[in-house]
Amino acid sequence: MTSRSARVAVTTAIVAASAVVIVALIWRDKPVDLPESPPAQVAESDSPALARLSQEAAPTSHAAEVVESGTVVTQVDSLTKADAFDALMKEGMASGGEALVRAFDIHDSCLAVPRSQNALDAWYADNASQPDTNYDRMKQRTRECIGVPLLTFETRRDILRPLAESGDVATQFLLGTTYPYTFEAHRRWLRKSAEGGYARAMVLLAQSLAEQAQSETARPEAYRWLTLASDMGHSFAASERDVLESQMTLGELRLARSDQTLSTDELLDLDWSPP
């Protein structure tokens, strides 16, 4: 391939990737009224779906003003979920950091929410017999999530990888969460983020290590990460560590609390019997 052809190919790839991000950010719903009470009987013909997520809509002026002010992370509570997602994504794509984490927290909070009247009716039909089923509450969540796009893991990786590779620890954490916990890439990106000092990555990496426990050092390493995250003020790292400690052997606990790396002979001398 000639250098000119190579430049054309690279330019085409960049334009395509940019298009993915732009489409994801403008993928919005048209709001419609939902019924005030649950349906007596679900019928497809009586339940017109909400507008699909392919309807374009520009962000509200409020969201645009917040983006320009550069204070998205502290003002998202005054926006709708869709507007907050848009504003946080724009700030996050420019600089990474906590704005992207907040954006994907909003995205993930809407994953299990029905996105159409048909879906809401079907959810109620499936769950009406459950004592904690609340149609009005779920209807409100459906309204709140209108306009928040549903991004595939593949699209998330395309969005996050450039910032993660540049060294942004919050984005490295997010990229790690797009892989199943059994994948090497899951731990690799979480470890990069944890080593960069991101507490949420420390906790998730510790959970992954403790669940799989593929070596004698896995749970001790998990214990150390949870201790560090707790020292940094993570809300439930200490309780996670206490649960893990109750499952560890004396040998694992000694290794976890050791300030030095133990030799092979010292490792073999430790008590590895179950607690």
C-alpha positions as semicolon CSV with decimal commas, in nm:
position;residue;x (nm);y (nm);z (nm)
1;M;0,000;0,000;0,000
2;T;0,142;0,342;-0,097
3;S;0,187;0,610;0,167
4;R;-0,096;0,810;0,004
5;S;-0,328;0,510;0,023
6;A;-0,229;0,452;0,382
7;R;-0,311;0,814;0,471
8;V;-0,651;0,783;0,303
9;A;-0,724;0,461;0,492
10;V;-0,629;0,616;0,827
11;T;-0,840;0,925;0,757
12;T;-1,139;0,707;0,664
13;A;-1,102;0,508;0,987
14;I;-1,089;0,824;1,198
15;V;-1,400;0,966;1,030
16;A;-1,586;0,637;1,084
17;A;-1,493;0,626;1,453
18;S;-1,599;0,988;1,498
19;A;-1,934;0,907;1,336
20;V;-1,994;0,630;1,590
21;V;-1,948;0,875;1,877
22;I;-2,164;1,145;1,719
23;V;-2,449;0,903;1,644
24;A;-2,432;0,766;1,999
25;L;-2,463;1,115;2,146
26;I;-2,767;1,221;1,942
27;W;-2,958;0,894;1,962
28;R;-3,269;1,027;2,136
29;D;-3,642;0,958;2,200
30;K;-3,948;1,173;2,139
31;P;-4,139;1,183;2,471
32;V;-4,498;1,060;2,471
33;D;-4,758;1,031;2,744
34;L;-4,772;0,705;2,938
35;P;-5,096;0,579;3,096
36;E;-5,161;0,677;3,458
37;S;-5,231;0,321;3,572
38;P;-5,117;-0,029;3,479
39;P;-5,307;-0,203;3,199
40;A;-5,580;-0,444;3,303
41;Q;-5,473;-0,672;3,021
42;V;-5,170;-0,632;2,800
43;A;-5,258;-0,609;2,432
44;E;-5,009;-0,523;2,163
45;S;-5,262;-0,320;1,962
46;D;-5,359;-0,113;2,269
47;S;-5,002;-0,024;2,360
48;P;-4,837;0,204;2,103
49;A;-4,459;0,201;2,153
50;L;-4,264;0,507;2,249
51;A;-4,061;0,662;1,968
52;R;-3,752;0,455;1,888
53;L;-3,409;0,571;1,996
54;S;-3,321;0,670;1,641
55;Q;-3,495;1,009;1,664
56;E;-3,243;1,294;1,660
57;A;-3,280;1,581;1,902
58;A;-3,038;1,858;1,988
59;P;-2,939;1,891;2,357
60;T;-3,144;2,145;2,551
61;S;-3,004;2,494;2,593
62;H;-2,966;2,420;2,965
63;A;-2,737;2,128;2,894
64;A;-2,541;2,330;2,641
65;E;-2,492;2,611;2,892
66;V;-2,366;2,367;3,154
67;V;-2,117;2,220;2,907
68;E;-1,987;2,567;2,823
69;S;-1,954;2,654;3,192
70;G;-1,728;2,354;3,249
71;T;-1,911;2,245;3,565
72;V;-2,103;1,943;3,441
73;V;-2,004;1,703;3,718
74;T;-2,137;1,935;3,990
75;Q;-2,457;2,036;3,807
76;V;-2,594;1,712;3,661
77;D;-2,865;1,687;3,926
78;S;-3,041;1,987;3,768
79;L;-3,067;1,815;3,427
80;T;-3,278;1,532;3,288
81;K;-3,091;1,202;3,258
82;A;-3,065;1,237;2,881
83;D;-2,934;1,594;2,901
84;A;-2,694;1,503;3,182
85;F;-2,565;1,208;2,979
86;D;-2,509;1,430;2,674
87;A;-2,335;1,702;2,874
88;L;-2,114;1,461;3,068
89;M;-2,016;1,271;2,753
90;K;-1,911;1,592;2,581
91;E;-1,700;1,700;2,877
92;G;-1,560;1,349;2,922
93;M;-1,466;1,305;2,557
94;A;-1,267;1,627;2,580
95;S;-1,079;1,552;2,899
96;G;-1,168;1,206;3,033
97;G;-1,189;1,177;3,408
98;E;-1,493;1,156;3,634
99;A;-1,730;1,310;3,379
100;L;-1,720;0,991;3,168
101;V;-1,770;0,774;3,476
102;R;-2,079;0,973;3,572
103;A;-2,209;0,951;3,213
104;F;-2,180;0,573;3,208
105;D;-2,332;0,546;3,556
106;I;-2,640;0,719;3,409
107;H;-2,628;0,490;3,104
108;D;-2,608;0,175;3,316
109;S;-2,889;0,288;3,547
110;C;-3,121;0,275;3,244
111;L;-3,014;-0,066;3,108
112;A;-3,292;-0,267;3,277
113;V;-3,562;-0,003;3,230
114;P;-3,840;-0,067;2,972
115;R;-3,794;0,170;2,677
116;S;-4,143;0,150;2,523
117;Q;-4,504;0,126;2,635
118;N;-4,515;-0,232;2,506
119;A;-4,205;-0,318;2,708
120;L;-4,348;-0,149;3,018
121;D;-4,675;-0,342;2,984
122;A;-4,486;-0,668;2,932
123;W;-4,269;-0,598;3,237
124;Y;-4,582;-0,542;3,447
125;A;-4,747;-0,860;3,315
126;D;-4,437;-1,060;3,412
127;N;-4,396;-0,902;3,756
128;A;-4,747;-0,803;3,873
129;S;-4,762;-1,095;4,117
130;Q;-4,441;-0,986;4,293
131;P;-4,503;-0,792;4,618
132;D;-4,245;-0,522;4,536
133;T;-4,374;-0,451;4,181
134;N;-4,462;-0,084;4,144
135;Y;-4,599;0,022;3,805
136;D;-4,591;0,395;3,879
137;R;-4,227;0,381;3,991
138;M;-4,119;0,191;3,682
139;K;-4,323;0,422;3,460
140;Q;-4,133;0,716;3,611
141;R;-3,801;0,541;3,546
142;T;-3,908;0,484;3,183
143;R;-3,980;0,854;3,145
144;E;-3,648;0,947;3,307
145;C;-3,450;0,723;3,071
146;I;-3,608;0,847;2,746
147;G;-3,326;0,983;2,534
148;V;-3,043;0,795;2,707
149;P;-2,888;0,576;2,433
150;L;-2,824;0,204;2,467
151;L;-2,458;0,156;2,374
152;T;-2,317;-0,187;2,289
153;F;-1,995;-0,297;2,456
154;E;-1,825;-0,268;2,118
155;T;-1,930;0,096;2,083
156;R;-1,820;0,169;2,439
157;R;-1,474;0,030;2,364
158;D;-1,445;0,242;2,050
159;I;-1,532;0,551;2,255
160;L;-1,313;0,474;2,556
161;R;-0,998;0,311;2,416
162;P;-0,820;0,627;2,289
163;L;-0,852;0,803;2,626
164;A;-0,762;0,486;2,818
165;E;-0,449;0,438;2,608
166;S;-0,352;0,798;2,679
167;G;-0,334;0,710;3,051
168;D;-0,664;0,841;3,192
169;V;-0,729;0,616;3,494
170;A;-1,107;0,671;3,507
171;T;-1,142;0,573;3,141
172;Q;-0,916;0,270;3,195
173;F;-1,157;0,158;3,468
174;L;-1,456;0,201;3,236
175;L;-1,282;0,015;2,953
176;G;-1,211;-0,276;3,188
177;T;-1,581;-0,304;3,271
178;T;-1,669;-0,360;2,903
179;Y;-1,505;-0,706;2,912
180;P;-1,633;-1,018;3,093
181;Y;-1,445;-1,072;3,420
182;T;-1,291;-1,393;3,283
183;F;-1,115;-1,201;3,003
184;E;-0,751;-1,100;3,043
185;A;-0,837;-0,752;2,911
186;H;-1,080;-0,703;3,202
187;R;-0,807;-0,736;3,464
188;R;-0,538;-0,569;3,253
189;W;-0,729;-0,242;3,224
190;L;-0,854;-0,254;3,583
191;R;-0,498;-0,312;3,704
192;K;-0,370;-0,015;3,502
193;S;-0,641;0,203;3,657
194;A;-0,583;0,068;4,009
195;E;-0,208;0,120;3,981
196;G;-0,285;0,476;3,876
197;G;-0,472;0,529;4,204
198;Y;-0,839;0,488;4,102
199;A;-1,028;0,339;4,398
200;R;-1,326;0,197;4,208
201;A;-1,086;-0,001;3,989
202;M;-0,911;-0,133;4,301
203;V;-1,239;-0,271;4,438
204;L;-1,353;-0,427;4,109
205;L;-1,008;-0,579;4,049
206;A;-1,010;-0,722;4,401
207;Q;-1,353;-0,877;4,344
208;S;-1,234;-1,036;4,020
209;L;-0,919;-1,174;4,184
210;A;-1,109;-1,311;4,483
211;E;-1,382;-1,476;4,274
212;Q;-1,143;-1,659;4,044
213;A;-0,853;-1,714;4,287
214;Q;-0,637;-1,870;4,015
215;S;-0,324;-1,869;4,233
216;E;-0,222;-1,867;4,598
217;T;-0,147;-1,496;4,574
218;A;-0,482;-1,393;4,421
219;R;-0,680;-1,341;4,742
220;P;-0,388;-1,179;4,926
221;E;-0,355;-0,933;4,637
222;A;-0,731;-0,871;4,649
223;Y;-0,703;-0,803;5,023
224;R;-0,429;-0,548;4,963
225;W;-0,628;-0,365;4,695
226;L;-0,936;-0,348;4,920
227;T;-0,724;-0,216;5,207
228;L;-0,578;0,056;4,985
229;A;-0,922;0,150;4,848
230;S;-1,057;0,166;5,204
231;D;-0,770;0,394;5,307
232;M;-0,864;0,619;5,014
233;G;-1,221;0,645;5,147
234;H;-1,409;0,405;4,918
235;S;-1,752;0,354;5,073
236;F;-1,768;-0,025;5,101
237;A;-1,411;-0,145;5,044
238;A;-1,361;-0,215;5,416
239;S;-1,673;-0,433;5,441
240;E;-1,567;-0,623;5,126
241;R;-1,226;-0,681;5,282
242;D;-1,381;-0,810;5,605
243;V;-1,589;-1,064;5,410
244;L;-1,282;-1,173;5,215
245;E;-1,075;-1,201;5,533
246;S;-1,327;-1,448;5,680
247;Q;-1,270;-1,674;5,376
248;M;-0,888;-1,661;5,371
249;T;-0,643;-1,911;5,515
250;L;-0,381;-1,811;5,772
251;G;-0,118;-1,836;5,501
252;E;-0,310;-1,604;5,271
253;L;-0,361;-1,354;5,552
254;R;0,007;-1,352;5,641
255;L;0,096;-1,296;5,278
256;A;-0,167;-1,022;5,246
257;R;-0,034;-0,837;5,550
258;S;0,333;-0,886;5,470
259;D;0,523;-0,576;5,365
260;Q;0,772;-0,786;5,172
261;T;0,750;-1,046;4,896
262;L;0,798;-1,391;5,048
263;S;1,040;-1,642;4,902
264;T;0,921;-1,971;4,751
265;D;1,032;-2,164;5,062
266;E;0,845;-1,920;5,287
267;L;0,534;-1,954;5,074
268;L;0,548;-2,334;5,101
269;D;0,578;-2,310;5,482
270;L;0,258;-2,107;5,517
271;D;-0,067;-2,266;5,632
272;W;-0,287;-2,288;5,320
273;S;-0,560;-2,506;5,475
274;P;-0,919;-2,378;5,449
275;P;-1,042;-2,158;5,736
